[in-house]
Amino acid sequence: MEVIKEAWRATNRGDVDALLATLTEDVDFRPPSHMMDGTVFRGHAGVRAWMERIEETWSELEGRPDVVASVGEQVVVAIDARAVGRESGVPIHERAFVVFSLRDGKIAASIACPGKHEALKVVGLEE
C-alpha cells in the first residue's frame, strides 16, 4: 500500500517525476474519466499526458487512498477525491474505487471501476 500512498502524495503535489517513480514503464492507467470518454493512458508518456489534463481541468485536486481489500498483487482502494474546476470554480467530492496491480514494488495498472462491487469483482472477491 505504501507505493499507492506515495503515488497519491505525488499526484496531490503535482509532482510528475515522483509519480512516475512509483509506476512501471508500461503502466496501464485508467482514471475515472476513462469510464466516460474511454481514454486509456499507457506508459510514462501517457501518465504525463494525464497530469497535463488534470492541470488544465482542475485548479485543485487532492485524493486520499484507503485500502478496501487486497488479493495477491492486486489492491482495491477507495479514493476520496476533492477537486475544484479550473474554469468554473465548482468544487466536487467523489469517491472512486480503483484496482491497482503491483509488480516488482511498483504500480503496473490503475483501473477505476464504477463502484465498490465492480472493483471487488475484478479481484475475484464478489460474483
N, C-alpha and C positions, 0 to 999 in steps of 0.2 A: 504493500500500500504506500510505502514511502515515496516510491518513484511517481505514483499518481499524484500524491500531495505536492511533490516538488514541481511536477508539470503544471499544476494549477497555480502554485505560487508564482511561477514564471509567467504564466498567462495573465494573472492578475496584475503583474508589474509591467506587462507588455514587453517582456524580455525574450525575444525570439530565439536568440542563441542559447539561453538557458533552457528554454522549452525543447529545442532540437536535441540538446544533450540527453534528454530523457527518452528520446524516441529512436527506434531502429531506422536505418537509412531507407527502408522500404515500407515505412508505416502506412497503414490503411486508415485514413481519418475521415469519419463521417459524423459531423456535428449535427445537432438537432435540425438545422436548416436543410440537411440532405433529405429529410422526410417530406419537405415541401417542394424543393426545387431539384432534387436528385443529384446535387453536386457532391462528388466524392473527391477528396484531396489525397493524393498519393505522394509518398516520399517527402523529404525535407522541403523541396521546392513547393509542393502542394500545401504544406503547413505554413510556409512563409506567405503564400497567396491567401490562405485563410486568415492569418493575422492581419494582413493588409485590409481584407474585407471587414474584419472586426473594427479596425481603427476608423474606416470610412463610415461604418454604420452606427457605432456606439461611442458616446463621449466618455462613458464609464462602463466597465464590465468587471464583475467580481463573481467568482464561483467558489463554493465551499463543498468539497467532496466528502462523502460519508459512505463507508462500505456497507453494502446490504448483504452480500453473500460472495463466497469465492469457491471455485471448483478448479483444482489444479492450477493452471496458468491463466485462468480467466477470473475476472473480478467484476461483480456487478456493483456499481456505485451510483448513489443518488447525489446529484449535484444541485444544490440550491444556488441559482444564479440570479443576480441582480444586475440590471443594465439600465442605461439612460440613452434614449435615441439621440444621435448627434444633431440632426436637423429639427426634430420635433420636440426634444426635451422631455418626452414622455418616459416615465420610469416603468420598468416591468420587473416582475419577480416570477421566476419559473422554476419548477423542479423537473429536472431531466434525469432519465435513467440511462446509464451508459455501460456497455460491456467493454472492458479493457482486456486485451490479450497481451500477456507479457512473454518476452523471450530474452534470455540472457540478461535479466535485470532491467530491461528497457520495455517501453510500450511499443508493441508491434501493430496493434489495432485499437482504435477507439471508435465504437459504433453506438450512436444514440438509438434508443428504442422508443416506441410510442408510450410505453408505460412500464411499471414495475413487473407486471405479469409477463409481458413480452420479453423483457430483459432476462428474467429468471428462466424463461423457456429456452432462450439461446444457450444457456449454460447447462440445460438439462434438469433444472430443479422444479419445473412446472410442466404440465402437459397441456 
